[in-house]
Amino acid sequence: MDDIQTMGAAELARAVGNRQLSARSVAEAFLARTEAVNGVVNAVCTLNPAALAEADACDARLASGAAPRPLEGVPFVVKDNVDTAGLRTTYGSRLRRDFVPAEDAVAVERLRRAGAVLLGKTNAPEFAHDVNTTNALFGTTRNPWRLDATSGGSSGGTGAAVAAGMAPIGIGTDLGGSIRVPAAFNGIVGVRPTPGRVPVYPNAFAWDTLVEHVQGPLARSVEDAGLMLAAMAGPDDRDPASLPDDGMDLAAAARRTDAVRGRRILYVEDFGGLVPTDPEVARLARAAALAFEDLGCVVESGDLAAGFDVSGLREIVMGTRAFGMVGRYADLLDRHRAEMTVPLVNQIEDALKRSVREVAAAERLRGDYWHRVRRVLERFDHIIAPSVGIAAFDLDRPLPTEIAGRPLERFYDVFLGTYAFSVTGLPVAAVPCGFTSAGLPVGVQIVGRRLRDDRALEAAAAFAQARPEHARRPQVDTAWRPPEHGETGTTGYKVA
């Protein structure tokens, strides 16, 4: 059973497909792992009571002579703000504590169609709007590498579950970094695909206006992330912004490790000083970028000198984020303020202070910023940058006020590096790039040109093969107990 728990999605699908393993034995192994470690990690908030029956259906299908599917019998978990038919989906909110959707989200529907078995739902901050995963229903998700550290947010439940071996793959969502932050903090792979690559339905906005929320994979390997993304991608009329099929083979791209020779790469460290960056994080991220020289790439470093000018980014984030916060949650605040968490209330109230004129000005700035980034990517194939300016911050104590002895003016600025690419709609693969002296994972973002999710995956696959030492697994201390009087909350993502 322990051997099964260490297998990746591609390996599991092959073993189930050729009947070396039964789908039931695979599901049982991951359910046992969840039972063993979830008590301290607190990543899975709702188990699927039909998981074994779904696995049995895979075995019966194969026994009848049917051809194996790409993810046959592979367990997966789903962030609790993504709908699952017949299985409670709370969005981390007391307002939806008993909500049971009537239909699957498109991404869930497609993974099931590819043969994957839904294991359960993973914890998320209320309506997925914070960089720490905690809520009033299920409490705080902890980092399997060090249980007194955050798993990140807002897909911290999925990130921690995959890192801790509760499932080989999982669905996350990403607006400003909610896949890439947990990927970095938990030492796994995450992909923010091009908006529209994976249809998002159900969705509050049919056209996700301004900066788009996306759904994407969190996995232990680039190959597994690509296999998962290939299963979820493709047009669907339920999402009018979904992209047409362009014939891109995402699964093959994630296995292709020899395609990057000759590519030009720009390494961006602290975004011209905008993103406070710990020296350890910077050292590991810089080494990751320079590793591409050994793969036959040309690597340059620099922010403003290379034309990567992020001026106005904070204003872009404030204005575009305010639009979505007001559109989705202002009415809920009017009716249910007392039942909502402080981090979400803070963010909605901050958004309500922004005028339509400010939102429009932010969108104009975003257009200018896009053209600056576009011109950079006319000269470079990829931009590489740290995923976050710090490793996972401590729980059970106030938020950090300094980095390596340097005072922090705004703690949340350490996350602006992910938002720097969200606002462009570019595809990003996030991969682990090493560990701090305290043993916490660090990750980098590998950004591709517009619509080239395949090339971002190729670069991630090449790096992962060249640096396999970064793909380590945590040893979860199941005897650990949290302090009785700790602080696990945050104020809510704010950039003002």
C-alpha positions as CSV (number, residue, x, y, z in Angstrom):
1,M,0.0,0.0,0.0
2,D,2.9,2.4,0.8
3,D,4.3,1.8,-2.7
4,I,1.0,2.8,-4.3
5,Q,0.9,6.0,-2.3
6,T,4.3,7.1,-3.8
7,M,3.2,6.5,-7.4
8,G,2.3,9.4,-9.7
9,A,-0.8,9.8,-11.7
10,A,0.7,8.7,-15.0
11,E,2.3,5.6,-13.4
12,L,-1.0,4.7,-11.6
13,A,-3.0,5.1,-14.8
14,R,-0.7,2.7,-16.6
15,A,-0.8,0.2,-13.8
16,V,-4.6,0.2,-13.5
17,G,-5.0,0.3,-17.3
18,N,-3.0,-2.9,-17.8
19,R,-4.5,-4.4,-14.7
20,Q,-1.4,-4.7,-12.6
21,L,-3.3,-2.8,-9.9
22,S,-7.0,-2.5,-9.3
23,A,-8.6,0.9,-9.1
24,R,-10.1,-0.2,-5.8
25,S,-6.7,-1.0,-4.3
26,V,-5.4,2.4,-5.4
27,A,-8.4,4.3,-3.9
28,E,-8.0,2.3,-0.7
29,A,-4.3,3.2,-0.4
30,F,-4.9,6.9,-0.8
31,L,-7.9,6.8,1.6
32,A,-5.6,5.1,4.1
33,R,-3.0,7.8,3.7
34,T,-5.6,10.5,4.1
35,E,-6.8,8.9,7.3
36,A,-3.2,8.7,8.6
37,V,-2.1,12.3,8.0
38,N,-5.2,14.5,7.6
39,G,-5.7,14.8,11.3
40,V,-2.6,17.1,11.5
41,V,-2.5,18.5,8.0
42,N,-6.3,19.2,7.8
43,A,-6.3,19.4,4.0
44,V,-9.3,17.3,3.0
45,C,-12.5,18.7,4.4
46,T,-15.1,16.3,2.8
47,L,-14.5,12.7,1.7
48,N,-16.4,11.3,-1.2
49,P,-18.4,8.4,0.2
50,A,-18.8,7.0,-3.3
51,A,-15.0,6.9,-4.0
52,L,-14.7,3.1,-3.7
53,A,-17.8,2.6,-5.8
54,E,-16.3,4.9,-8.5
55,A,-13.1,2.9,-8.3
56,D,-15.1,-0.4,-8.6
57,A,-16.8,1.0,-11.7
58,C,-13.3,1.6,-13.3
59,D,-12.4,-2.1,-12.6
60,A,-15.7,-3.4,-14.0
61,R,-15.2,-1.3,-17.1
62,L,-11.7,-2.7,-17.7
63,A,-12.9,-6.2,-17.0
64,S,-15.5,-5.8,-19.7
65,G,-12.8,-5.2,-22.3
66,A,-13.0,-1.5,-22.5
67,A,-9.9,0.4,-23.4
68,P,-8.2,2.2,-20.5
69,R,-8.6,6.0,-20.3
70,P,-5.8,8.5,-19.7
71,L,-6.4,8.8,-15.9
72,E,-8.0,5.4,-15.3
73,G,-8.4,4.8,-11.6
74,V,-6.3,7.8,-10.5
75,P,-7.6,9.5,-7.3
76,F,-8.0,13.2,-7.3
77,V,-9.1,15.9,-4.9
78,V,-10.9,19.1,-5.7
79,K,-10.7,22.5,-4.0
80,D,-13.9,23.3,-2.1
81,N,-14.9,26.2,-4.3
82,V,-15.2,23.9,-7.4
83,D,-18.6,22.2,-7.7
84,T,-18.9,18.5,-7.4
85,A,-22.3,16.9,-8.1
86,G,-23.9,15.3,-5.0
87,L,-20.9,16.2,-2.8
88,R,-20.9,19.1,-0.4
89,T,-19.2,22.2,-1.7
90,T,-18.9,24.9,0.9
91,Y,-16.6,27.5,-0.6
92,G,-15.1,27.7,2.9
93,S,-18.1,29.7,4.0
94,R,-20.7,29.3,6.6
95,L,-23.1,30.7,4.0
96,R,-22.7,27.5,2.0
97,R,-22.1,25.0,4.8
98,D,-24.9,22.7,3.4
99,F,-24.6,23.4,-0.3
100,V,-24.7,20.3,-2.5
101,P,-24.3,21.1,-6.2
102,A,-26.5,19.4,-8.8
103,E,-23.7,19.2,-11.4
104,D,-20.0,18.9,-11.6
105,A,-17.8,21.8,-12.7
106,V,-16.5,21.2,-16.2
107,A,-13.0,20.4,-15.0
108,V,-14.3,17.8,-12.6
109,E,-16.6,16.3,-15.2
110,R,-13.7,16.0,-17.6
111,L,-11.4,14.3,-15.1
112,R,-14.1,11.8,-14.2
113,R,-14.6,11.2,-17.9
114,A,-10.9,10.5,-18.3
115,G,-11.2,7.8,-15.6
116,A,-10.1,9.7,-12.5
117,V,-11.8,8.8,-9.1
118,L,-12.9,11.7,-6.9
119,L,-11.5,11.2,-3.4
120,G,-12.8,14.3,-1.8
121,K,-12.8,18.1,-1.4
122,T,-10.0,20.2,0.0
123,N,-10.0,23.1,2.4
124,A,-10.0,26.8,1.2
125,P,-10.3,30.2,2.7
126,E,-13.8,31.7,2.5
127,F,-14.7,32.1,-1.2
128,A,-11.0,31.4,-2.0
129,H,-9.7,34.9,-1.2
130,D,-6.7,34.7,1.1
131,V,-3.1,33.6,1.0
132,N,-3.6,31.4,4.1
133,T,-6.1,28.5,4.0
134,T,-8.3,28.8,7.1
135,N,-12.0,29.3,7.6
136,A,-14.8,29.1,10.2
137,L,-16.0,25.7,9.1
138,F,-12.9,23.5,9.0
139,G,-10.1,25.5,10.6
140,T,-6.6,25.8,9.3
141,T,-4.7,23.7,6.7
142,R,-1.1,23.2,7.7
143,N,2.1,22.6,5.7
144,P,3.2,19.0,5.6
145,W,6.8,20.1,5.5
146,R,6.5,21.9,8.8
147,L,3.1,21.8,10.5
148,D,3.6,25.2,12.2
149,A,3.8,26.9,8.7
150,T,1.1,27.8,6.3
151,S,0.2,25.7,3.2
152,G,-0.5,29.0,1.4
153,G,-3.7,30.0,-0.3
154,S,-6.1,29.9,-1.6
155,S,-5.6,26.4,-3.0
156,G,-3.7,25.5,0.2
157,G,-5.9,22.4,0.9
158,T,-5.2,20.9,-2.5
159,G,-1.5,21.8,-2.3
160,A,-1.1,20.3,1.1
161,A,-3.1,17.2,0.2
162,V,-1.0,16.4,-2.9
163,A,2.3,17.2,-1.1
164,A,1.3,14.9,1.8
165,G,0.4,12.1,-0.5
166,M,-3.3,12.0,0.1
167,A,-3.9,12.2,-3.7
168,P,-1.5,12.3,-6.6
169,I,-3.3,15.2,-8.3
170,G,-5.8,17.9,-7.5
171,I,-7.8,20.8,-8.9
172,G,-6.9,24.3,-7.7
173,T,-8.1,27.8,-8.7
174,D,-5.9,30.9,-9.4
175,L,-6.8,34.6,-9.6
176,G,-3.7,36.3,-8.2
177,G,-1.5,33.2,-7.4
178,S,-3.8,30.7,-5.7
179,I,-2.3,27.7,-7.5
180,R,1.3,29.0,-7.7
181,V,1.6,30.1,-4.0
182,P,0.6,26.7,-2.6
183,A,2.8,24.9,-5.2
184,A,5.8,26.9,-3.9
185,F,5.0,26.6,-0.2
186,N,4.3,22.8,-0.5
187,G,7.1,21.8,-2.9
188,I,4.9,20.6,-5.8
189,V,4.0,21.6,-9.4
190,G,1.1,23.9,-10.3
191,V,-0.1,25.4,-13.5
192,R,-2.0,28.6,-14.1
193,P,-3.2,27.9,-17.7
194,T,-4.2,30.5,-20.2
195,P,-7.6,31.8,-19.2
196,G,-10.2,29.9,-21.3
197,R,-7.9,26.9,-21.7
198,V,-9.9,25.1,-19.0
199,P,-13.6,26.1,-19.2
200,V,-14.9,27.5,-15.9
201,Y,-18.5,26.6,-15.2
202,P,-20.5,27.1,-13.0
203,N,-19.2,30.6,-12.6
204,A,-20.7,33.8,-11.2
205,F,-19.8,35.7,-14.4
206,A,-20.2,33.9,-17.7
207,W,-17.4,36.2,-19.0
208,D,-15.0,36.5,-16.1
209,T,-14.5,40.3,-16.5
210,L,-11.0,41.9,-16.1
211,V,-8.5,39.5,-14.5
212,E,-9.8,36.0,-14.9
213,H,-10.1,33.2,-12.3
214,V,-8.8,30.0,-13.8
215,Q,-8.9,26.3,-12.7
216,G,-5.8,24.2,-13.1
217,P,-3.7,21.3,-11.8
218,L,-1.6,20.8,-8.7
219,A,0.5,17.6,-8.9
220,R,3.7,16.0,-7.8
221,S,5.3,16.1,-11.2
222,V,5.2,18.1,-14.4
223,E,4.1,15.0,-16.4
224,D,1.1,14.5,-14.1
225,A,0.2,18.2,-14.3
226,G,0.3,18.0,-18.1
227,L,-1.8,14.8,-18.2
228,M,-4.4,16.4,-15.9
229,L,-4.4,19.7,-17.9
230,A,-4.9,17.8,-21.2
231,A,-7.9,16.1,-19.7
232,M,-9.5,19.4,-18.5
233,A,-8.7,21.6,-21.5
234,G,-10.9,22.3,-24.6
235,P,-13.9,24.4,-25.6
236,D,-17.3,24.2,-23.9
237,D,-20.3,26.4,-24.7
238,R,-21.1,26.7,-21.0
239,D,-18.1,29.0,-20.8
240,P,-18.4,31.5,-23.6
241,A,-14.8,32.6,-23.0
242,S,-13.3,29.1,-23.4
243,L,-10.7,28.7,-26.1
244,P,-11.1,26.7,-29.3
245,D,-9.2,23.5,-29.8
246,D,-5.9,24.4,-31.3
247,G,-4.5,20.8,-31.4
248,M,-2.1,21.4,-28.6
249,D,-0.9,18.2,-27.0
250,L,-0.4,19.3,-23.4
251,A,0.2,15.8,-22.1
252,A,3.1,15.3,-24.6
253,A,4.5,18.7,-23.9
254,A,4.8,17.9,-20.2
255,R,6.9,14.8,-21.1
256,R,9.1,16.6,-23.6
257,T,12.4,17.4,-21.9
258,D,14.6,18.2,-24.9
259,A,12.8,21.0,-26.6
260,V,14.2,24.1,-24.8
261,R,17.7,24.3,-26.4
262,G,18.2,27.7,-28.0
263,R,15.4,29.5,-26.1
264,R,16.1,32.9,-24.5
265,I,15.1,33.3,-20.9
266,L,14.8,36.5,-18.8
267,Y,15.3,36.0,-15.0
268,V,13.4,38.6,-12.9
269,E,14.2,38.5,-9.2
270,D,12.3,41.2,-7.3
271,F,10.4,43.0,-10.0
272,G,12.4,46.2,-9.8
273,G,12.2,46.2,-6.0
274,L,8.4,45.9,-5.9
275,V,8.4,42.4,-4.4
276,P,10.3,42.0,-1.1
277,T,12.4,38.9,-1.6
278,D,14.2,36.8,1.0
279,P,17.9,36.3,0.0
280,E,17.5,32.5,0.3
281,V,14.6,32.5,-2.0
282,A,16.5,34.7,-4.5
283,R,19.5,32.5,-4.4
284,L,17.5,29.4,-5.1
285,A,15.4,31.0,-7.8
286,R,18.5,32.5,-9.5
287,A,20.1,29.0,-9.5
288,A,17.0,27.6,-11.2
289,A,17.1,30.2,-13.9
290,L,20.8,29.6,-14.5
291,A,20.2,25.9,-14.7
292,F,18.7,26.5,-18.1
293,E,22.1,27.5,-19.4
294,D,23.1,23.8,-19.0
295,L,20.1,23.0,-21.1
296,G,21.3,25.1,-24.0
297,C,19.3,28.2,-23.3
298,V,20.5,31.8,-23.1
299,V,19.7,33.4,-19.7
300,E,19.7,37.1,-19.0
301,S,19.0,38.7,-15.7
302,G,17.4,42.1,-15.0
303,D,14.1,43.8,-14.5
304,L,14.0,47.4,-15.8
305,A,17.2,46.9,-17.8
306,A,15.5,44.3,-19.9
307,G,12.3,46.4,-20.3
308,F,10.3,44.4,-17.7
309,D,8.7,47.5,-16.1
310,V,6.1,46.7,-13.5
311,S,5.2,50.3,-12.6
312,G,1.6,50.7,-11.8
313,L,1.1,47.0,-10.9
314,R,-0.2,47.7,-7.4
315,E,-2.8,50.1,-8.8
316,I,-3.7,47.5,-11.5
317,V,-4.3,44.9,-8.8
318,M,-6.3,47.1,-6.5
319,G,-8.6,48.3,-9.3
320,T,-9.2,45.0,-11.1
321,R,-9.5,43.0,-7.9
322,A,-12.0,45.5,-6.5
323,F,-14.3,45.0,-9.5
324,G,-14.5,41.2,-8.9
325,M,-14.9,41.5,-5.1
326,V,-17.8,44.0,-5.4
327,G,-19.5,42.0,-8.2
328,R,-19.3,38.7,-6.4
329,Y,-19.7,39.6,-2.7
330,A,-21.0,43.1,-2.0
331,D,-24.6,41.8,-1.8
332,L,-23.6,39.0,0.5
333,L,-21.9,41.5,2.8
334,D,-25.1,43.5,3.0
335,R,-27.1,40.4,4.1
336,H,-24.7,38.2,5.9
337,R,-21.8,40.3,7.4
338,A,-22.0,38.6,10.8
339,E,-21.4,35.2,9.3
340,M,-18.5,36.1,7.1
341,T,-14.8,35.8,8.0
342,V,-12.8,39.0,8.9
343,P,-10.3,38.5,6.0
344,L,-13.1,38.4,3.4
345,V,-15.0,41.3,5.0
346,N,-11.9,43.4,5.0
347,Q,-11.3,42.8,1.3
348,I,-14.9,43.6,0.3
349,E,-14.9,46.8,2.3
350,D,-11.6,47.9,0.8
351,A,-13.0,47.1,-2.7
352,L,-16.2,49.2,-2.1
353,K,-14.0,52.2,-1.5
354,R,-12.9,52.1,-5.1
355,S,-14.8,54.2,-7.7
356,V,-15.7,53.1,-11.2
357,R,-13.2,55.7,-12.4
358,E,-10.4,54.0,-10.4
359,V,-11.4,50.6,-11.8
360,A,-11.3,52.0,-15.3
361,A,-8.0,53.7,-14.7
362,A,-6.6,50.3,-13.5
363,E,-7.7,48.6,-16.6
364,R,-6.0,51.3,-18.8
365,L,-2.9,50.8,-16.8
366,R,-3.2,47.0,-17.3
367,G,-3.3,47.6,-21.1
368,D,-0.1,49.6,-21.0
369,Y,1.5,47.0,-18.8
370,W,0.5,44.2,-21.2
371,H,2.3,45.9,-24.1
372,R,5.5,46.3,-22.0
373,V,5.4,42.6,-21.2
374,R,4.5,41.7,-24.8
375,R,7.6,43.6,-26.1
376,V,9.8,41.7,-23.6
377,L,8.4,38.4,-24.8
378,E,9.2,39.4,-28.4
379,R,12.9,39.0,-27.3
380,F,12.5,36.2,-24.8
381,D,10.8,32.9,-24.9
382,H,10.2,32.7,-21.1
383,I,10.3,34.8,-18.0
384,I,11.4,33.1,-14.8
385,A,10.8,34.6,-11.4
386,P,10.3,33.4,-7.8
387,S,6.8,32.3,-7.2
388,V,6.7,34.1,-3.8
389,G,9.2,36.4,-2.1
390,I,9.4,34.2,1.0
391,A,9.1,30.6,2.0
392,A,5.9,29.5,3.9
393,F,5.3,31.9,6.8
394,D,4.7,30.7,10.3
395,L,1.2,30.1,11.7
396,D,0.2,30.5,15.3
397,R,1.9,33.9,15.4
398,P,1.4,37.3,13.8
399,L,2.3,37.8,10.1
400,P,6.0,38.6,9.4
401,T,7.1,42.2,9.7
402,E,10.5,41.8,8.3
403,I,12.5,39.7,5.8
404,A,16.1,38.8,6.7
405,G,16.2,41.7,9.2
406,R,14.7,44.2,6.7
407,P,11.4,45.8,7.7
408,L,8.4,45.0,5.5
409,E,6.2,48.0,4.7
410,R,3.4,45.8,3.3
411,F,3.5,42.0,4.0
412,Y,1.3,41.2,1.0
413,D,3.8,42.6,-1.4
414,V,5.7,39.3,-1.2
415,F,2.9,37.8,-3.3
416,L,2.8,40.5,-6.1
417,G,5.1,38.4,-8.3
418,T,2.3,36.0,-9.1
419,Y,-0.2,38.8,-9.8
420,A,2.3,40.3,-12.2
421,F,1.5,37.5,-14.6
422,S,-2.1,36.9,-13.7
423,V,-3.0,40.3,-15.0
424,T,-1.5,39.5,-18.4
425,G,-3.3,36.2,-19.0
426,L,0.0,34.4,-19.8
427,P,0.4,30.7,-19.0
428,V,2.6,29.9,-16.1
429,A,4.1,26.6,-14.8
430,A,5.3,26.7,-11.2
431,V,7.9,24.2,-10.1
432,P,9.9,23.5,-6.9
433,C,13.5,24.8,-7.1
434,G,15.0,23.9,-3.7
435,F,14.7,24.2,0.1
436,T,15.7,26.9,2.6
437,S,18.1,26.2,5.5
438,A,15.0,25.7,7.6
439,G,13.8,22.9,5.2
440,L,10.9,24.7,3.6
441,P,10.3,24.4,-0.2
442,V,10.8,27.3,-2.6
443,G,9.3,27.6,-6.1
444,V,9.8,29.5,-9.4
445,Q,7.3,30.5,-12.1
446,I,8.1,29.7,-15.7
447,V,6.1,32.0,-17.9
448,G,5.3,31.2,-21.5
449,R,4.3,33.4,-24.4
450,R,0.6,34.2,-25.0
451,L,-1.4,31.0,-25.5
452,R,1.7,28.8,-25.4
453,D,0.8,26.6,-22.4
454,D,2.7,23.8,-24.2
455,R,6.0,25.6,-24.2
456,A,5.7,26.6,-20.5
457,L,5.1,22.9,-19.8
458,E,8.1,21.9,-21.9
459,A,10.4,24.3,-20.0
460,A,9.1,23.0,-16.7
461,A,9.6,19.4,-17.7
462,A,13.2,20.1,-18.9
463,F,14.0,21.8,-15.6
464,A,12.4,19.1,-13.5
465,Q,14.4,16.4,-15.3
466,A,17.6,18.4,-14.9
467,R,17.1,19.0,-11.2
468,P,15.3,15.9,-9.8
469,E,16.6,16.6,-6.3
470,H,13.9,19.2,-5.9
471,A,11.1,16.6,-6.1
472,R,11.3,15.5,-2.5
473,R,8.4,14.4,-0.3
474,P,7.7,15.6,3.3
475,Q,7.7,13.3,6.3
476,V,4.5,14.3,8.1
477,D,4.8,14.3,11.9
478,T,1.4,12.7,12.8
479,A,2.2,13.1,16.5
480,W,2.4,16.9,16.2
481,R,-0.1,19.0,18.1
482,P,-0.8,22.7,17.6
483,P,-0.4,25.3,20.4
484,E,-3.5,26.0,22.3
485,H,-3.5,29.7,21.8
486,G,-2.2,30.5,18.4
487,E,-3.0,33.1,15.7
488,T,-3.8,31.4,12.4
489,G,-5.7,34.2,10.7
490,T,-4.6,36.8,8.2
491,T,-6.2,40.2,7.5
492,G,-7.1,39.3,3.9
493,Y,-5.1,40.0,0.7
494,K,-4.7,43.7,0.5
495,V,-2.3,45.8,-1.6
496,A,-3.2,49.3,-0.5
